[in-house]
Structure formats: C-alpha cells, structure tokens
C-alpha cells in the first residue's frame, strides 16, 4: 500500500496515456467537420439517372397495378434499396422519392380508370365504409395509396438491409 502512495503524482506512474482498445492499432486524427447543408456531392450517380429510374419504377408499378399485381411496389422498393446502397443517396432524399414513386405508380391507373368512367369512386366509398374510414371516396383512395407507400418503404428498407456496406461508407 505504501508503494502506491510513493508512485502517486509521478510522471508515467499509471500509464494512463497508453491504454488502448483491443483491435485498434493506431488512433486516427479526427475528421474535418463538414456541414450537411454545404454543397458537396454525396452520391455516385447523376440526378438524371435517379429521376429516370424513379419514373421507370412508377411506370412499372402503374402497369402492374393495371394488371392486378398489387405487390409490385414492394418489389420496386426492394430494387430501389439495392440500387441506393450502390448509388449513395442519403436516406433523407431517397425515402420521400421512393414513397412518391409508389403513390404515383398506384394513382395513375386509378386516375385513368376514373377518366374512362369506371366506378372506382363507388368502390373507394365502399372500402372506406368497410374499414371504418369516413364515407368519402377520397379516404378510400388515400388509404389505398398509403398501402402502396408502406409496401415500397418496406421493400426499400429490406433492400438497404440486404446490401452489404461498402468499405468507403464505413469510414466516411
């Protein structure tokens, strides 16, 4: 116990500066602060590539919805999640884009059907009444579009989760 008191206060007595975390060989200098609002390119693909792929996704969803394949927003969201890991867009940009793509993809065939005189408004009112929503057709249509958005976002999440992170993303 007295040896402890003799070491107290002497330089290098407890080697506190030499403690290391297991597996870390050297300490890296802190990275430079970069504000998020600054203009820098964080994505790897051009904006026109993303816009064309989102329009293509909406067209695929619209065509599949017209055929009756209700699960395609999930598949398109899955593809967007896989492509987004490679393309590098931040989730704050990609999630609203995927949600908008799904909503537009399902709204387009509904709108075309209404313009052709199909009774989608009556069907939407019945669906809204059966689900306990207000009796208007808008509630049924909005509920239908929300189902497409939830499917696409679940597919996007799964696509991002299944794609391994690139090594350069880990150290950004």
Beta strands, then each sheet from edge to edge (+ up, - down):
end
